[in-house]
Amino acid sequence: MSCFYLVQGIAHATSTTPTDKQQGNLVSIQNKGMDEINQRFITLNNLSTQVSSSTKLTPSDQASLSSQITTTVTSLTALKTQLATDTTVDQASTDVAGIFSNFRVYALVVPKVQLITITDNQLNIESQLSAKVQLLQAQIAANTSTAKSVSTAKILLTGMNNLVTSSQTISSTVRNDTISLQPSNWNANHNILSGDRTQLTIAYKDNAKANIEANTIANLLNK
């Protein structure tokens, strides 16, 4: 298709057909986008395997994360098809930008799976520690001795219970705040996951201390 303009009474034609350079730019952008999408397919497939084979995730979180990964793969597949049919540089550029802004595979999906796996595992440990608190509490209540070891056990049990309660709060908060996050949440706040790993490390250390105290209490009660 051509359009005409006049210069000093002479008609000139300008073509609206893409030039070789424009076509080359389009293909280059499309190829870059295809590479980015294919890399994410590999990452998501590996992530899907990790989630489905995990022994640390709860069944509900396992199902939720698997569904989120599947949805991401499906949407990226549709975007890949759309990118392949783009006919202009602007269209292709918009679609390539969408690979990042609309999915956030590396900024959100991957760390989300990692964080939920950690929280579910720690919540399981904390549940076991909580059960230990109840057991030790019953043993202390049944012990009528006034020995110093029993008094010390009571003090340690209070500390142990506080540690477990604190770690449970941290793990459950991180889990609940993370499981439903979407790319739009990350786009609005790039620091939305900031501090989660630090908090989980605190919970992990509290769990370790609580376990040590549980063993100490058991030894005191067996004296």
Buried (B, 14 or more C-beta within 10 A) or exposed (E): EEEEEEEEEEEEEEEEEBEEEEEEBBEEBBEBBBEBBEEBBEBBEEBBEBBEEBEBBBEEBBEBBBEBBEEBBEEBEEBBEBBEEBEEBEBBBBBBEBBBEBBBBEBBBBBBBBBBBBBBBBBBBBEEBBEBBEEBBEBBEEBEEEEEBBEEBBEBBEEBBEBBBBBBEBBBBBBEBBBEBEBEBBBEEEEBBEEBBEBBEEBBEBBEBBBEBBEBBBEBBEE
